[in-house]
Amino acid sequence: MPLPAQPQTLEQMLRRSLWAPSLAPELADAVLAQSFERTVPAGGYAMRRGEPIELWIGVIEGLVKMSVSQPDGRISTFTGVTAGGWAGEGSLLKPGAWRYDGVAVRDTRLACVPRHVFEELVATSLPFNRYLLSQLNARLSLFISLVEFDRLLGPDARVARCLASLFDPELYPQASHFVALSQEEIGLLAAVSRQRAHAALHALENAGLLRIEFGGVTVLDLPGLRGYSGALPLRQRPQKQPRHAAMPPPETLGGPSALEAWVGAWPARPRPA
């Protein structure tokens, strides 16, 4: 496990963001001057469904889970946003309210860019618009993959692909090979229980794709995680057992006693009452 890095400041996070270097210096300074930091405790809302969209949200430190919930308590998790990632740009491009919740999985520090600052960047900066197109395309690709995971893959594969999705260089530019997520947090992002996440992580560790460590996991084979389907190679799949013993070749029967012995190997059928 790597040594913990020094917490970054709001200014450091903004200036290290993928969109910042392409801005004119005076525009970058204006964004910094009007942005502010907000701290959200674990379980608190970074954004809440139904509330007006007034901020573009970046994660300085922590983890925000994007999800929707139903009145009966059911929750569907879309993705998580880790340090260095941004969320809400698609929602800010149109008027209205948040259509999903952003819940802090742990104590989280947010960079908040007001709507009018975001709109000024869209209106005046061509490089920023290119960044937005790339960001929205990466987000769409992620959500298409999430639909595939949910409909076609088992829990082990969902955990593998969930971890792999945190390494998209456009959505999570500060990702490292060590993922500082607890097994419960991984379960929340992959929409499986903590116990199921625990079993899946050990299966992935046995496959040589990651190493479980204190405070998180270290990814050893990122392409392997991205392609993991949970299926055993053909040579490892258990052989289908025959319903009854195979009939030996006629020349080996040797007489009625051998034939009777073979028939006796069949499972007995229950007699009708």
C-alpha positions as CSV (number, residue, x, y, z in Angstrom):
1,M,0.0,0.0,0.0
2,P,1.5,3.4,-1.0
3,L,2.0,6.1,1.6
4,P,-0.9,8.6,1.8
5,A,-0.4,11.7,-0.3
6,Q,-0.7,15.2,1.1
7,P,-4.3,16.5,0.7
8,Q,-4.5,18.8,-2.3
9,T,-6.0,22.3,-2.0
10,L,-8.9,23.7,-4.0
11,E,-6.5,25.6,-6.2
12,Q,-4.3,22.6,-6.9
13,M,-7.3,20.5,-7.8
14,L,-8.7,23.1,-10.2
15,R,-5.3,23.8,-11.9
16,R,-4.6,20.1,-12.3
17,S,-8.0,19.4,-13.9
18,L,-7.8,18.3,-17.6
19,W,-9.7,21.4,-18.8
20,A,-7.7,24.0,-16.9
21,P,-4.4,24.1,-18.9
22,S,-6.2,25.0,-22.1
23,L,-7.9,28.1,-20.6
24,A,-6.5,31.6,-21.1
25,P,-4.7,32.7,-17.9
26,E,-7.2,35.4,-17.0
27,L,-10.2,33.0,-17.5
28,A,-8.5,30.4,-15.3
29,D,-7.9,33.0,-12.6
30,A,-11.6,34.0,-12.8
31,V,-12.7,30.4,-12.3
32,L,-10.5,30.0,-9.3
33,A,-11.7,33.3,-7.8
34,Q,-15.4,32.4,-8.0
35,S,-15.1,28.7,-7.1
36,F,-15.3,27.5,-3.5
37,E,-14.9,24.3,-1.4
38,R,-17.6,22.4,0.4
39,T,-17.2,19.4,2.8
40,V,-19.8,16.7,2.8
41,P,-19.9,14.1,5.6
42,A,-20.3,10.4,4.8
43,G,-23.9,9.8,3.9
44,G,-24.5,13.5,3.0
45,Y,-25.6,14.8,-0.4
46,A,-23.3,16.4,-2.8
47,M,-26.3,16.8,-5.1
48,R,-29.9,15.8,-4.5
49,R,-32.6,14.7,-6.9
50,G,-35.2,17.4,-7.5
51,E,-33.1,20.3,-6.3
52,P,-32.0,23.0,-8.8
53,I,-28.7,22.6,-10.5
54,E,-26.5,25.5,-9.5
55,L,-23.0,24.0,-9.3
56,W,-20.5,22.0,-11.3
57,I,-19.1,19.5,-8.9
58,G,-15.5,18.2,-8.7
59,V,-14.1,15.8,-6.1
60,I,-11.0,17.1,-4.3
61,E,-10.8,14.2,-1.9
62,G,-13.2,11.4,-1.1
63,L,-15.8,9.5,-3.1
64,V,-19.3,10.4,-4.4
65,K,-21.8,7.7,-5.4
66,M,-24.2,8.6,-8.2
67,S,-27.5,6.7,-7.8
68,V,-31.3,6.9,-7.9
69,S,-33.7,5.6,-5.3
70,Q,-37.3,4.5,-5.1
71,P,-39.8,5.2,-2.3
72,D,-39.7,1.5,-1.4
73,G,-36.0,1.7,-0.6
74,R,-34.6,0.2,-3.8
75,I,-31.4,1.9,-5.0
76,S,-29.7,1.8,-8.4
77,T,-26.1,2.9,-8.5
78,F,-24.7,4.4,-11.7
79,T,-21.0,5.1,-10.9
80,G,-18.7,6.7,-8.4
81,V,-16.6,9.8,-8.8
82,T,-13.2,9.8,-7.1
83,A,-10.6,12.5,-6.5
84,G,-9.9,14.5,-9.6
85,G,-13.2,13.6,-11.3
86,W,-16.1,16.0,-12.2
87,A,-19.8,15.4,-12.3
88,G,-22.9,17.2,-13.5
89,E,-21.7,18.8,-16.7
90,G,-24.5,17.2,-18.8
91,S,-27.1,18.4,-16.4
92,L,-25.8,21.9,-16.4
93,L,-26.1,22.2,-20.2
94,K,-29.9,22.4,-19.8
95,P,-32.2,24.0,-17.2
96,G,-33.9,21.9,-14.6
97,A,-33.3,19.9,-11.5
98,W,-31.0,17.1,-10.6
99,R,-32.4,13.7,-11.8
100,Y,-30.1,11.6,-9.5
101,D,-28.5,11.8,-6.1
102,G,-24.8,12.2,-5.4
103,V,-24.1,10.7,-2.0
104,A,-20.7,10.9,-0.2
105,V,-19.6,7.4,0.6
106,R,-16.9,8.8,3.0
107,D,-16.1,12.3,4.2
108,T,-15.6,14.2,0.9
109,R,-14.2,17.6,-0.1
110,L,-15.8,19.1,-3.2
111,A,-14.8,21.8,-5.6
112,C,-17.9,23.9,-6.5
113,V,-18.0,25.9,-9.7
114,P,-21.1,28.1,-9.9
115,R,-23.4,27.7,-12.9
116,H,-22.8,31.2,-14.3
117,V,-19.0,30.5,-14.3
118,F,-19.6,27.1,-16.1
119,E,-21.8,28.8,-18.7
120,E,-19.2,31.5,-19.3
121,L,-16.6,28.8,-20.0
122,V,-19.0,27.1,-22.5
123,A,-19.8,30.5,-24.2
124,T,-16.2,31.8,-24.5
125,S,-13.7,28.8,-24.6
126,L,-13.4,26.5,-27.6
127,P,-10.9,24.2,-25.8
128,F,-13.3,23.9,-22.9
129,N,-16.1,22.8,-25.2
130,R,-13.7,20.2,-26.7
131,Y,-13.1,18.9,-23.2
132,L,-16.9,18.7,-22.6
133,L,-17.4,16.7,-25.7
134,S,-14.7,14.2,-24.7
135,Q,-16.1,14.1,-21.1
136,L,-19.6,13.4,-22.2
137,N,-18.5,10.8,-24.7
138,A,-16.5,9.0,-22.0
139,R,-19.5,9.1,-19.7
140,L,-21.8,7.7,-22.3
141,S,-19.4,4.8,-23.0
142,L,-19.3,4.2,-19.2
143,F,-23.1,4.0,-19.0
144,I,-23.4,1.7,-22.0
145,S,-20.9,-0.6,-20.3
146,L,-22.9,-0.5,-17.0
147,V,-26.0,-1.7,-18.8
148,E,-23.9,-4.6,-20.3
149,F,-22.5,-5.4,-16.8
150,D,-26.0,-5.5,-15.2
151,R,-27.7,-7.6,-17.9
152,L,-25.0,-10.0,-19.0
153,L,-22.5,-10.5,-16.2
154,G,-22.4,-12.2,-12.8
155,P,-21.3,-10.5,-9.6
156,D,-17.6,-11.4,-9.9
157,A,-17.4,-9.8,-13.3
158,R,-19.5,-6.8,-12.3
159,V,-17.0,-6.1,-9.5
160,A,-14.1,-6.5,-11.9
161,R,-15.5,-4.2,-14.5
162,C,-16.5,-1.7,-11.8
163,L,-12.9,-1.5,-10.6
164,A,-11.7,-1.2,-14.2
165,S,-14.1,1.7,-14.9
166,L,-12.3,3.8,-12.3
167,F,-9.2,3.9,-14.5
168,D,-10.7,5.9,-17.4
169,P,-8.1,8.6,-17.9
170,E,-10.7,11.2,-19.0
171,L,-13.1,10.6,-16.1
172,Y,-10.6,9.8,-13.4
173,P,-7.3,11.5,-14.3
174,Q,-5.7,11.0,-10.9
175,A,-6.2,7.3,-10.7
176,S,-3.3,5.1,-9.5
177,H,-2.9,1.3,-9.4
178,F,-3.9,1.4,-5.7
179,V,-7.7,1.8,-5.3
180,A,-8.4,3.2,-1.8
181,L,-11.8,1.7,-1.5
182,S,-13.1,-0.6,1.2
183,Q,-14.9,-3.8,0.3
184,E,-18.2,-2.2,1.4
185,E,-17.6,0.8,-0.9
186,I,-16.7,-1.5,-3.8
187,G,-19.9,-3.4,-3.2
188,L,-21.9,-0.1,-3.3
189,L,-20.4,0.9,-6.6
190,A,-20.9,-2.6,-8.1
191,A,-24.4,-3.0,-6.6
192,V,-23.6,-6.1,-4.7
193,S,-23.5,-6.8,-1.0
194,R,-20.3,-6.4,1.0
195,Q,-20.1,-10.2,1.5
196,R,-20.5,-10.7,-2.3
197,A,-17.9,-8.1,-3.0
198,H,-15.5,-9.8,-0.5
199,A,-16.0,-13.2,-2.4
200,A,-15.6,-11.5,-5.8
201,L,-12.3,-9.7,-4.8
202,H,-10.8,-13.0,-3.6
203,A,-11.8,-14.7,-6.8
204,L,-10.1,-11.9,-8.8
205,E,-7.1,-12.1,-6.5
206,N,-6.8,-15.9,-7.2
207,A,-7.0,-15.1,-10.9
208,G,-3.9,-12.8,-10.5
209,L,-5.8,-9.6,-11.5
210,L,-5.4,-7.7,-8.2
211,R,-4.0,-7.9,-4.7
212,I,-6.1,-7.2,-1.6
213,E,-4.4,-4.9,0.8
214,F,-5.2,-2.9,3.9
215,G,-7.4,0.0,3.0
216,G,-8.0,-1.1,-0.6
217,V,-6.8,-3.2,-3.5
218,T,-3.8,-2.9,-5.9
219,V,-4.7,-3.6,-9.5
220,L,-2.1,-5.9,-11.1
221,D,-3.7,-6.5,-14.6
222,L,-6.0,-3.7,-15.8
223,P,-6.7,-5.3,-19.2
224,G,-7.6,-8.5,-17.5
225,L,-10.1,-6.7,-15.2
226,R,-11.6,-5.0,-18.2
227,G,-12.1,-8.2,-20.1
228,Y,-13.0,-10.4,-17.1
229,S,-16.3,-12.2,-17.7
230,G,-16.2,-14.8,-14.9
231,A,-16.4,-17.8,-17.3
232,L,-13.9,-20.6,-16.8
233,P,-11.7,-21.6,-19.7
234,L,-13.1,-24.6,-21.6
235,R,-10.5,-27.0,-20.2
236,Q,-11.5,-26.0,-16.6
237,R,-15.2,-26.3,-17.0
238,P,-16.7,-29.3,-15.0
239,Q,-17.6,-32.2,-17.3
240,K,-21.3,-32.9,-17.5
241,Q,-22.0,-36.1,-15.7
242,P,-24.1,-38.8,-17.6
243,R,-27.5,-39.6,-16.2
244,H,-26.5,-43.3,-16.0
245,A,-23.5,-45.5,-16.7
246,A,-22.5,-45.7,-20.3
247,M,-23.2,-49.0,-22.0
248,P,-20.0,-51.0,-22.5
249,P,-19.1,-52.3,-26.0
250,P,-20.9,-55.6,-26.9
251,E,-17.8,-57.6,-27.1
252,T,-17.0,-56.9,-23.4
253,L,-20.4,-57.9,-22.0
254,G,-19.3,-61.5,-21.8
255,G,-22.7,-62.9,-21.0
256,P,-26.0,-62.3,-19.2
257,S,-24.3,-61.6,-15.8
258,A,-22.3,-58.6,-17.2
259,L,-25.4,-57.2,-19.0
260,E,-27.4,-57.5,-15.8
261,A,-24.6,-55.8,-13.9
262,W,-24.7,-52.9,-16.3
263,V,-28.5,-52.6,-16.1
264,G,-28.2,-52.7,-12.3
265,A,-26.0,-49.5,-12.5
266,W,-29.0,-47.5,-13.7
267,P,-30.7,-45.3,-11.0
268,A,-33.9,-47.0,-9.8
269,R,-37.1,-45.3,-10.8
270,P,-39.7,-44.8,-8.1
271,R,-42.6,-47.1,-8.3
272,P,-46.0,-45.5,-8.8
273,A,-48.1,-45.4,-5.7
